[in-house]
Amino acid sequence: MAEKKLNKIMFVDESEAVNTYHRIISEKADVADQTLFFTSADTALRYLSEINSTYDFPELIFTDITL
């Protein structure tokens, strides 16, 4: 039985290198239809605050705790 993919996941980390690593891993794992990457907490929060539909909200958010 195939695993159900997530609609959208989001990564927030100020490091481009870490985001690149996460991009490679998430693409290889093929766990989401859409993967978003942000290097700023402010930009990520702005994106989240502008979402108009529950369906559009990321189902999983990874964030750097030192951000």
PAZAPA-4460 file (N, C-alpha, C; in steps of 0.05 Angstrom, whole numbers, plus 32768, in hexadecimal, padded with zeros to 4 digits):
% residues 67
    n_x    n_y    n_z   ca_x   ca_y   ca_z    c_x    c_y    c_z   seq   type   mol
   8011   7FE8   8000   8000   8000   8000   8012   8019   8000     1      M     A
   800C   802B   7FEF   801C   8044   7FEC   8016   8057   8003     2      A     A
   802A   8064   800D   8027   8077   8022   801A   8091   8017     3      E     A
   8008   809D   8026   7FFC   80B6   801D   8010   80CD   8021     4      K     A
   8013   80DC   800B   8025   80F3   800C   8017   810B   801A     5      K     A
   8027   811B   8027   801D   8133   8033   8018   8147   801D     6      L     A
   8005   8159   8021   8000   816E   800D   8018   8182   800C     7      N     A
   8020   818B   8024   8034   81A0   8025   8044   819F   803F     8      K     A
   805F   81A1   803C   8070   81A3   8054   8081   81BC   8051     9      I     A
   808A   81C6   8068   8098   81E0   8068   80B1   81DE   8079    10      M     A
   80C7   81E9   8070   80E0   81EA   807F   80E7   8207   8083    11      F     A
   80EF   820E   809B   80F8   8229   80A1   8113   8227   80AE    12      V     A
   8128   8231   80A0   8143   8230   80AB   8153   8246   809C    13      D     A
   8162   8256   80AC   8171   826C   80A0   8188   8263   808E    14      E     A
   8190   824A   8091   81A7   823F   8082   819F   8234   8067    15      S     A
   81AA   8240   8052   81A4   8236   8037   81AE   8219   8034    16      E     A
   81C5   8213   8040   81D1   81F8   803E   81BE   81E4   804B    17      A     A
   81B3   81EA   8062   81A0   81D8   806F   8187   81D5   805F    18      V     A
   817D   81EB   8053   8165   81E9   8042   816A   81D8   802A    19      N     A
   8182   81DA   801E   8189   81C9   8008   8189   81AC   800F    20      T     A
   8195   81A6   8026   8195   818A   8030   8178   8180   8034    21      Y     A
   8167   8191   8040   814B   8189   8045   813D   8186   802A    22      H     A
   8143   8196   8017   8136   8194   7FFC   813D   8179   7FEF    23      R     A
   8157   8172   7FF1   8160   8158   7FE5   8152   8140   7FF3    24      I     A
   8152   8141   800D   8146   812B   801C   8128   8129   8017    25      I     A
   811A   8140   8017   80FD   813F   8014   80F6   8137   7FF7    26      S     A
   8106   813E   7FE3   8100   8136   7FC8   8105   8117   7FC5    27      E     A
   811A   810D   7FD1   811F   80F0   7FCF   810A   80E0   7FDE    28      K     A
   8101   80EB   7FF4   80EC   80DD   8004   80D1   80DE   7FF7    29      A     A
   80CD   80F3   7FE7   80B3   80F7   7FD8   809B   80F5   7FEB    30      D     A
   809C   8104   8001   8087   8103   8015   8072   8118   8013    31      V     A
   8076   812C   8001   8063   8142   7FFF   8060   814A   7FE2    32      A     A
   8048   8154   7FDC   8043   815F   7FC1   8051   8179   7FBD    33      D     A
   8053   8189   7FD3   8061   81A3   7FD2   8072   81A7   7FEA    34      Q     A
   808A   81B0   7FE6   809C   81B6   7FFD   80A5   81D3   7FFB    35      T     A
   80A2   81E1   8011   80A9   81FD   8012   80C1   8201   8024    36      L     A
   80D2   8215   801C   80EA   821B   802B   80EC   8239   8030    37      F     A
   80F1   8240   8049   80F4   825C   8051   810D   8260   8061    38      F     A
   811B   8276   805C   8134   827C   806B   812F   8291   8080    39      T     A
   8116   829A   8083   8110   82AE   8097   80F6   82A7   80A5    40      S     A
   80F6   82A8   80BF   80DD   82A3   80CF   80C8   82B7   80C8    41      A     A
   80CF   82D0   80C4   80BC   82E5   80BD   80AE   82DE   80A3    42      D     A
   80BD   82D6   808F   80B2   82CF   8075   809F   82B7   8077    43      T     A
   80A8   82A3   8087   8098   828B   808A   807D   8292   8099    44      A     A
   807F   82A2   80AD   8067   82AA   80BC   8054   82BB   80AA    45      L     A
   805F   82CC   809A   804F   82DC   8087   8041   82C9   8073    46      R     A
   804F   82B6   8069   8043   82A2   8057   802C   8294   8065    47      Y     A
   8030   828A   807D   801C   827C   808C   8003   828E   8092    48      L     A
   8008   82A7   8098   7FF2   82B9   809F   7FE1   82C0   8086    49      S     A
   7FEC   82BC   806E   7FDD   82C3   8056   7FCE   82AC   804A    50      E     A
   7FD0   8294   8056   7FC1   827D   804C   7FA4   8280   8051    51      I     A
   7F94   827B   803D   7F77   827F   803F   7F67   8265   8042    52      N     A
   7F75   824E   8040   7F67   8235   8041   7F76   8221   8052    53      S     A
   7F67   8211   8061   7F74   81FD   8072   7F83   81E9   8061    54      T     A
   7F79   81E4   8048   7F87   81D1   8036   7FA2   81DB   802F    55      Y     A
   7FA6   81F6   802D   7FBF   8201   8025   7FD4   8202   803B    56      D     A
   7FCB   81FF   8054   7FDD   8200   806B   7FEF   81E7   806B    57      F     A
   800A   81EB   806F   801C   81D3   8070   8013   81C0   8086    58      P     A
   8014   81A6   807E   800D   8191   8091   8024   818C   80A5    59      E     A
   803C   8194   809D   8054   818F   80AE   8067   81A6   80AB    60      L     A
   8070   81B1   80C1   8083   81C8   80C0   809B   81C1   80D1    61      I     A
   80B3   81C3   80C4   80CD   81BF   80D2   80D9   81DB   80D5    62      F     A
   80E2   81E1   80ED   80EF   81FB   80F1   8108   81F8   8102    63      T     A
   811B   8209   80FC   8135   820A   810B   812F   8217   8126    64      D     A
   8134   820A   813B   812D   8214   8156   813E   822C   815E    65      I     A
   8154   8231   8151   8165   8248   8157   8160   8260   8145    66      T     A
   814C   825D   8134   8146   8272   8120   813C   828B   812E    67      L     A
***
